[in-house]
Each structure stands twice: as structure tokens, then as C-alpha cells.
Amino acid sequence: MRHERLLGAVTRGSVAAFFILSLSLAACGGGGASSGGVIKIATDLPVSGTDAAQGLPTQYGVDLAVSQAQLGGGYTLQVVHKNDEGASGADPTVGASNISALLADPQVMAVVGPFNSGVAKAEIPVATNGGLVLMSPTNTNPGLTKEQYSQANGINFSQLHPAGSKEYYFRVCATDDVQGKVDAQIAQGAPINAATVYVVDDDTTYGKGLADFFVQNFTGKVLGRQSITPAQVGNLNSLATTIANANPDVVFYGGVTSQGGGALKKDLVAANYNKAMVGGDGIADDPGWLQTAGSAAVNTYGTVAAPDPSSLTTSDAQKFKSDYTTFVQGKSDNDLLPYSAQAYAAATIEIAAIKSVIASGKPVTRVAVRDAIASSSTPTIIGTISFDQGGDNSGQKVFSIYTVDSTGKWVFDKSVTA
């Protein structure tokens, strides 16, 4: 997600530069106030371009939570927005720069985001060095928190998690080692019943990782595999022809809509390949997929590492859905998506942690908020969430399965618990 998700180009030198900047900001990394005043939580999400179709509904979930919050103790809560969209999608360098800017504001206590795993890869070292919580509703690459998967996903684990340092990165969603297994089950199960597959990824941390886990769990034959580079996104006719000639039972796409997935689906149909495509949270339930692929979007299947809003039936969840509908009226890209609820839950956890620090009578600092989050077990609209030592959600993992039906709309199929 998608939704984990996008890498982009980021050099060791640029990351090192951000380390130096974040070290210089460490003195204000504990920022806050001892009594009263403004406290901020921030968002860092891709909220322009094609990615806005998912990024903005995610941001709105945070905005709603902040608008409803009452901190007490003379404090007021505000939200600060950062956009990590670059020229060709969510950009790790932009994201890391955003976190450095947020570190410089001592009133910012925590961040909801980032959206993409590749951006998280660049942001986590900066946030950890400066002592600022990141909580992602969407990052699904397991190498961000699980060392056994880091090298295969191009992640320097010790850089993200320095020895002796507290963990400042948390996430509420499940990870791609589980999602890849669920995607393989969709491809091999009814109604697709695939025995052969052609695998494509978007050449990112998220896309390559998800594709790897899919391949590991797919028991049929892989007829071919190819990555789409940013330079190729605008011209995928040749790849579509290659896939159509191979005639697999299904195409698996690991990646996000804006990095070639929707365009490839359109070109496949133009090449007279009309069989199913399966993907993960980078495409599932994404309005941008429908816009990009057009009528060719039919027969797409995707998973989201979050419960579908229709499956949230508690009184609190019903109130959230009603409040969200009212809150986003007149706003662009205002669909209620799974990650709207997941972002609302992430903000709820951060706000509850801030309130607990205030109630304790201690100064509200970033490290105090981090410690409160790490030890918390917080009721949210998606369930009670607590975290393991690596920052992952230690509770039940829910995936929602979506498909584009004959009318060209995403429809929720079912939930899978893994």
C-alpha cells in the first residue's frame, strides 16, 4: 500500500545527509511543553497526482480524528500536512526532507505515515535519529521491521534500527510476507484457478518484495518476470505483447497504480489478453486504477491489508463512517477507503498516547509519547491494537479482497484473516 509501497531513487549520500541534519535537530527532538499550549501530529502522505486517490482519503482519516480530539490540560491539538509526492510518485527523498522539517518543529509529537514502504525506508533512520514517532497505516514491506527480510528487500536493517536505540517506527497493517501468500491463494483459487503466471513489479521496495513473496507461495509455473522502470511507464505495449504471447492463466502485478500497473492492464486488453490480473494493496480499491485502466480494469483482483469499511460494524465504527461522510463532503477524492479507517485508528493511538502523558502530569515530549505508544493497547475502530518489540501490530491481521466487476467498479468480495 498499499498499500506499501514506493521506493524511488535515494542514494546513500542523500540518506547520510539527512542523518547529519537530523542529528543537528536532536536537541529539539524531545520538544513539547510542560503545561498547556499547542501539540501537533503530522501526516506524511502522497496527496497529489494519481496517488491522491488513496493518499487524500488516508489523510482525511487523520484530520477527522484530530478534529474530534479533546486533550485536556489546557492543550489543543493541531495537524500538519506534508506531501511526499515527487515528479513520478511518492518520493523517498522528499519524504526524508519532510521528516527533517517536522523534527524542527518542537510542537510535533508524532506522524501518521508514510504511505509507501520505499518512503519509509528513507524516513525511518531520520525519524529514529531525531526521536519522532512514525506510525504507518499502510506500509507492508516486512523488511522494514523484520531483519530476516531486510537484505532481500534492499534494506540496511542496522541503518533503520541502530543498536541500542528505541524503536520510533510503528505500523497498524499486516506485512507482505503474509499478503503475498494471500495473493497466491487468490490466483490459484476459484474463479481464476491459475496454474501459470507472468509476474510484473514496479521496480520498488514494495513491488519487488510483494512479487517475491507471491512467487514463493505460488505452486504453479512462473512463465516470466519483469520490472517496470519509471522510464517505461508511458510505453508498455511491448511488455503487454510479450505477456499476451506467453498466455499465462493470470498476471500478477506487485506495485502501485501510478508506476505502470493500471497502464499495463489497459495495454494487456488492447493486446487481446483479457484474463485476470491480481495485485496487492498498491492497486486494490484504488479509484486511480479505474481512471488509468478505464474499461480494461475489469477482472482485476487486489488485496488490502486492512478491513473493508463495510465490515466495521461496532457502534464506534458506524459513528466514524457517518462522521467521515459529513467531514469530507465537498472535498476532492473523498471516498471512504480501508486506509481512511486505518489512518483514523493510527491517529487515535497517537492521540491516546498524548492524552496519557498529559494525564500523568509529566511534560509532553516526543520520547514520552513514544514510550506511551510502545506500551499501549488501544481500542480503535478496527480493533484493539498493541505493538510488538519491532513496532508491528501484534494482533490479528485482516486482508480485504476486492475485484473490479463487469460495471467497472471495485467491489468488496470478502475478508481473510491471516
PyMOL commands that set and color helices and strands:
alter all, ss='L'
color gray80, all
select helices_A, chain A and resi 12-24+26-28+49-68+92-103+117-130+142-144+147-149+151-153+157-160+176-188+205-217+230-232+237-246+257-259+261-270+287-297+309-311+315-327+338-360+366-374
alter helices_A, ss='H'
color red, helices_A
select strands_A, chain A and resi 32-33+37-45+75-83+85-86+89-90+108-112+133-136+169-171+196-201+221-227+250-254+277-279+300-304+364-365+377-380+383-386+398-404+410-417
alter strands_A, ss='S'
color yellow, strands_A
deselect
rebuild
show_as cartoon
